[in-house]
Structure formats: C-alpha cells, structure tokens
Amino acid sequence: VKLFGVNSSGGLVELDSRALTWTATGQKQTISISNTTAYRGYRLEITGVRDGSSANSVQIAEVEFIATAS
C-alpha cells in the first residue's frame, strides 16, 4: 500500500509505502508514520493483492487517521 497527502494544488506527496499482509477477515493493521505537514486530503493506494489470479476485489472496512503530539 501507499499513502499520499494531497497538497493545496491537488498534487500527491508520498508519505509511506510498504507491503502489508492480511491473514484473516476483519484483521486490523496499525501503521505509524512521521508527518508534520497538514494536507487537505489523503489517498490510500492498494498496489497489489495476495493472489491476483483469483482475487477480483479488495475490501477495506475502515481507515482511521490519528494525530499524536510529538
């Protein structure tokens, strides 16, 4: 997956890129990144699936962004 920030002109700034593996339905993934820039939006890009020959969709139930004080 890749996470992008959307800047004020609509351009994308890549904030994080990593491989994730889910082994069960309903599994939660927690990802921490360092970012001090405020963006007008965010884009999460799914770059692949585990079994591309049989997968015909990707399902994400929820995405939550939490800001923490540094």
C-alpha positions as MATLAB code, in Angstrom:
seq = 'VKLFGVNSSGGLVELDSRALTWTATGQKQTISISNTTAYRGYRLEITGVRDGSSANSVQIAEVEFIATAS';
ca = [
       0.000    0.000    0.000;
       0.980    3.597   -0.498;
      -0.243    6.606    1.464;
      -0.213   10.045   -0.132;
      -1.008   13.505    1.173;
      -2.967   15.768   -1.178;
      -1.468   19.259   -1.169;
      -3.284   22.558   -1.739;
      -2.808   22.408   -5.528;
      -4.117   18.834   -5.753;
      -0.710   17.217   -6.140;
       0.203   13.996   -4.359;
       3.059   13.706   -1.870;
       4.040   10.123   -0.998;
       4.105    9.754    2.791;
       4.602    5.995    3.140;
       4.924    2.827    1.087;
       5.020   -0.711    2.478;
       3.932   -4.295    1.945;
       1.107   -5.487    4.201;
      -0.316   -8.979    4.548;
      -3.708   -9.783    5.988;
      -4.186  -13.375    7.105;
      -7.832  -13.227    8.219;
     -11.045  -11.345    7.549;
     -11.557   -8.495    9.985;
      -7.872   -8.195   10.817;
      -6.678   -4.748   11.944;
      -3.450   -3.183   10.698;
      -1.859   -0.294   12.603;
       0.626    1.842   10.707;
       2.606    4.690   12.248;
       4.271    7.344   10.123;
       6.090   10.585   10.896;
       4.436   13.600    9.298;
       4.280   17.214   10.473;
       2.649   18.689    7.344;
      -1.099   19.297    7.179;
      -2.691   18.144    3.915;
      -6.128   18.900    2.508;
      -6.736   15.178    1.991;
      -5.162   11.739    1.872;
      -5.114    8.934   -0.668;
      -4.571    5.270    0.181;
      -3.499    3.254   -2.857;
      -3.713   -0.550   -2.884;
      -0.792   -1.628   -5.068;
      -1.375   -5.388   -5.142;
      -3.258   -8.376   -3.764;
      -2.014  -11.653   -2.322;
      -3.471  -13.903   -5.029;
      -4.062  -11.858   -8.156;
      -5.193  -14.882  -10.171;
      -8.286  -15.429   -8.004;
      -8.921  -12.048   -6.344;
     -11.458   -9.819   -8.049;
     -11.825   -7.129   -5.372;
     -10.338   -5.538   -2.277;
     -12.444   -4.652    0.737;
     -11.477   -2.207    3.482;
     -13.990   -1.598    6.237;
     -12.426    1.424    7.894;
      -9.454    3.768    7.730;
      -8.699    5.944   10.742;
      -6.114    8.723   10.967;
      -4.984    9.746   14.435;
      -2.709   12.706   15.062;
      -0.426   12.479   18.065;
       1.560   15.210   19.735;
       5.283   14.984   19.199;
];
